[in-house]
Amino acid sequence: MRPCAELLFLETPWPEVDRRDLWDASEQYARRSRRHGSLPRIPAQLSTTGPSKP
């Protein structure tokens, strides 16, 4: 696995950040979908390899 960085921008200015903001940030982080550099899979019916035959 390669190292990576993820950024999260909060609406709350830093001096006013409290534990609720940090908790919300950790929940947002946990919900993220990570591909680790790979491309998303394209379903076969949407593939651009050529015309589909009936």
N, C-alpha and C positions, 0 to 999 in steps of 0.2 A: 504494500500500500504506500502511495506517495503522500508526502505531507501537503497539506493545503491550508488555506485560510478562509474563513467566512466572516463577513461583516454584517452587523445588525445596527441599523440606525434607529434610535429612539426619538420619540416626539418630546420627551422630557429632557430639559437641560441637565447636565451632569450634577451640578450642586443639589438638584432637587430629586435625584434618583433615590428611591428607597427599595426595600426588599420586595415590594409588590412588582415594581418595574423589572427587577432582576428575575423574579419568578416568571413573569410574562415573557421575558427574553429567553429564558431557558426552555419554556414551553414552545416558543416559536422555533428555536433551534432543534428541538426534538421532533417537530412535525415536518422538517425539511426532507425532501427527497434528494438523495445523493447518488450521482452516477459515477463519481471518481474518474472523470475524464472520458467516459465512454459516451457514445451517442445514444439517444433514445431509440428504441426499437420501432420500426415502421411496420404496421400490420400488413399482411400479404395482400389484402384487397386494395390497399392504398399505395402499393409499390409502383414505382415509375420505371420498371424494367421493360415494359412493353404493354401492348393491348392485351386485355384478358379475353379469353375465348368463352363463349356461352356454354 
